[in-house]
Amino acid sequence: MYEEKDLSLEDMIKIIKESIKQGNGLISYRKHVQLLFKLEKKVELLSNYRKSLVEDVDKEINSLEESVVLLRENIKNAMTTDESIEKTDTGGKSVNLPDLGVLSLSKEMEKIVITDAQKVMEILGKPVIKVVETLDKTKAKALISDMKEPIEGAEIEKYRELKVTKKK
């Protein structure tokens, strides 16, 4: 089993910068793998911490956004039904709050809301249907790999993967 020591940042940087000395046994590899395990563990812990923070912040943002929507709806409803607020020339309503600002409610307008896209497409047909073409990368890679020469727009990369199995 590997030993986990507390290394200073300077020690870590020194190990990262030094190359593995070949032919000197396993000690040189051992230092690098110990540091690799330590850094991978720290990355995992920090990633989980960040995920937790983001979730908490997202919940708070969502809660605040819901409150904003409710407040705006309350103000809009109150202005709509309040007979003491005079209508503007355009048919809306306006309230001046000298210390805060001006509330302006537009005149009632209409907009079209699509409630069933499938039905609308059936009725209106081709003029309203969009077709989006994208590359099927899996099929393209298979076709290119069967060719003898690479094609323009694609290249062959050589790579190797390192698998590290931690001893329990």
N, C-alpha and C positions, 0 to 999 in steps of 0.2 A: 504494500500500500504506500502511496506517496505521502510525504510529510507536507503539511501546509504551514508555512512560516509567514509571519507578518513581514512583508517587504516594504521598504520605503519607496516612494515614487522614484527616487534617484536609482535605487537598486533595480527596479522594474525597467526603467529606461535603459540602464546599462545592459541588462539581459537581452532586451529587445534589440538593441543595436549590435551586440556582439554576435558574430556568426557561430554556428555550431561547428566545433572543431572535429573534423573527421579523423578517425583513427585513434582517438583518445578514449575509447570506451563509451559507456552510456551516460557518463556524468553530464556531459555537455547537453545531450538530448533531455536528460532528466530535469535540468534547471528550466529549460524552455517549456517543457510539458507541464511542470508544476505551475509556472506563471500562466500558461494557457488555461489551465483548469481554474485558477484563481480569477483571471480576467473574465472568463466565460460565466462563472458564477456571479460575479459582480454585475455584468451586463444583464443577466437574467433578473437579478434582484432589482436593479434600477429600472428595467423595462416594466416589471410588475408594479413597482412603485409609481412610475409615470402613468401606467394604465389606470391605476386606482385613483390617482389625482385627477386625471382627465375625466373619469367617470363621475367623480364627485363634483367637479366644476361644471360638467355638462348637465347634471341634475339641477344644480343651482341656477344655471342659465335658463334651462327649460322652465323651471318654476317661476323665475322672474319674468320671462317672456309671456307666460300664461297670465301673470298678474297684469302686465302691460296691456295685453289684449282685453282683459276684463275691464280695466279702468277706461280704456278708449271706448269700449262698447257702452259702458255706463254713461260716460260723458255724451256720446253720440245719441243714445236713447233719451237722455234727459233734455238735451237741446232740441231734439225732434218734437217732443211732446210739450215742452215749456212754451206756453202761449205768451209769456212776458218778454220773450226774446223776439225782436222784430226781424222780419225777413229782409234779405238784401235785394237789390235790384235784379239779381240773376236768379232769385228763387231759393237761395240758401239762407243760412242764418249765421250771425256773427256776434261774439261777445268779447268785449275788451276788458281784460283784467289788468289794470294799470301796473301792478307790481309784478305780474308774471308774464303776460303776453296776450295774444289774441287767439280765441278759439273760432275757427271758421268751419262751418258745416256746408258742404256743397249742396246744390239742388239735387233732387232725386233723379238718378240716371238709370239707364238700362244697360245690361251687358249679356252676352250669350254665354251660357255655361253648358259645356258638353257633359251630359250625364251618362251616356252610353256610346262610346266611341265606335263600337262595332256597328250599331244601328245607323249612326251617321254615315259611316263608310259605305254601308249597303245602299243607303238612299242616294247619296251624292256621287258615289263611284270614284273613278280614276282621278279626277282633278284634285281630290283631297287626300290621296294616298301617297305616302312617301316610301320609297324603297332605298335603303342604305346598303351600299356595297362595302364589304370589308374583306380583308385577306384572312383566309383560313390558314393560320400559320402551321398547324399540324400537318395538313395535307400538302402545303407548299414545301415544308421541310422533307416530307417523305418523297415527293417528286424530285426535288433537287438532289437528295442523297442517292437516287437511282441514276442520275446523270453522271457522265464521266468528268465533266468540267463544271465548275461553279458558274452561275449566271450573274449578270449585272444586278446589283441590288441585294446580293446575298454573298456571304463569305463563310469559309470554314475556319472555325477557331479550334485550336488544340488546347486541351486543359487536362489537369489531373485534380483529383479530390483527395484530401487527406482525411482519413477516418481515425479518430482517436477513441479507443475504448478504455474507459476509466475502470481501474481495478477496484473492486468493492472491499 
